[in-house]
């Protein structure tokens, strides 16, 4: 399931095409009809993970830049790099944060059960 999430595919069946655009996740998988929004407010965790990834990368670059260039730290260059990172990482990582959040939820918190599969059955 993790490999499917990393490739931005349905974590249940592996189908591609679950995104309509870069920011728009379809409500259901086109193949298995699995509903991606499992409850109201479901994607808050994905947004938190997205922001945490951006801030973590920023901290690594900023602290790494300070440590690597001591005692003459290029503050302007580090500030610009940090600014660019904080603008681009959340946008680039956004779809991946959704599929990874779905994977983590299904793998660790709320695994699929018979009710989930029956609710997604296209014959019903």
C-alpha positions in Angstrom: 0.0 0.0 0.0 2.9 2.4 0.7 4.3 2.0 -2.8 0.9 2.8 -4.2 0.6 5.9 -2.1 4.1 7.1 -3.2 3.0 6.7 -6.8 -0.2 8.7 -6.2 -2.4 5.7 -6.9 -5.4 4.3 -5.1 -4.0 2.7 -1.9 -6.7 0.0 -2.0 -6.4 -1.3 -5.6 -3.5 0.6 -7.1 -5.5 2.3 -9.9 -4.0 5.4 -11.4 -6.0 8.5 -12.2 -7.3 9.3 -8.7 -6.4 13.0 -9.1 -8.3 15.2 -11.5 -5.6 17.8 -11.3 -2.6 18.6 -9.0 -4.8 19.7 -6.2 -8.1 17.8 -6.7 -8.5 14.3 -5.5 -11.5 12.5 -6.9 -14.2 11.5 -4.3 -13.9 7.8 -5.2 -11.4 5.5 -6.9 -12.4 5.1 -10.6 -11.7 1.4 -10.4 -12.7 0.0 -7.0 -15.0 2.9 -6.0 -13.3 3.3 -2.6 -14.4 6.6 -1.0 -11.3 8.6 -0.2 -12.9 10.9 2.4 -13.7 8.5 5.2 -15.2 11.1 7.5 -15.8 14.8 7.8 -12.5 16.7 8.3 -10.5 13.6 7.1 -7.8 15.6 5.3 -6.7 17.7 8.3 -4.1 15.1 9.1 -2.7 15.3 5.5 -2.5 19.1 5.7 -0.6 18.8 9.0 1.8 16.3 7.5 2.3 18.6 4.5 3.2 21.6 6.7 5.4 19.4 9.0 7.3 18.1 6.0 7.9 21.6 4.7 9.0 22.9 8.1 11.2 19.9 8.7 13.0 20.4 5.3 13.3 24.1 6.1 14.9 23.4 9.5 17.3 20.9 7.9 18.4 23.4 5.2 18.6 26.3 7.6 20.5 24.6 10.4 22.6 22.7 7.9 23.5 25.9 6.2 24.4 27.6 9.4 26.6 24.6 10.5 28.3 24.2 7.1 29.2 27.9 6.8 30.2 28.9 10.3 31.5 31.5 11.1 30.6 33.4 8.0 26.9 32.5 7.6 25.3 33.8 4.4 22.1 35.0 6.0 20.6 36.5 2.9 21.1 33.3 0.8 19.7 31.1 3.7 16.7 33.4 4.0 16.0 33.3 0.3 16.4 29.5 0.2 14.1 29.1 3.2 11.5 31.4 1.6 11.6 29.4 -1.7 11.4 26.1 0.2 8.3 27.3 2.2 6.6 28.3 -1.0 7.3 25.3 -3.1 7.4 22.2 -0.8 3.8 22.5 0.4 2.6 22.8 -3.2 4.7 20.0 -4.6 4.1 17.7 -1.7 0.3 18.3 -1.4 -1.0 15.4 -3.5 1.5 13.0 -2.0 0.5 14.1 1.5 -3.0 13.0 0.8 -2.2 9.6 -0.5 0.4 9.0 2.3 -2.2 10.1 4.9 -4.7 7.6 3.4 -2.1 4.9 3.5 -1.2 5.6 7.1 -4.9 5.7 8.1 -5.6 2.3 6.4 -2.4 0.7 7.6 -2.4 1.8 11.2 -5.5 3.5 12.4 -8.6 2.3 10.5 -7.9 -0.8 8.4 -10.4 -1.8 5.7 -13.2 -4.0 6.9 -16.2 -5.8 5.3 -18.4 -2.7 5.7 -15.9 -0.5 3.8 -15.7 -3.0 1.0 -19.5 -3.5 0.8 -20.1 0.3 0.8 -17.7 0.6 -2.2 -19.2 -2.3 -4.2 -20.4 -0.8 -7.5 -23.1 -3.6 -7.7 -24.9 -2.0 -4.8 
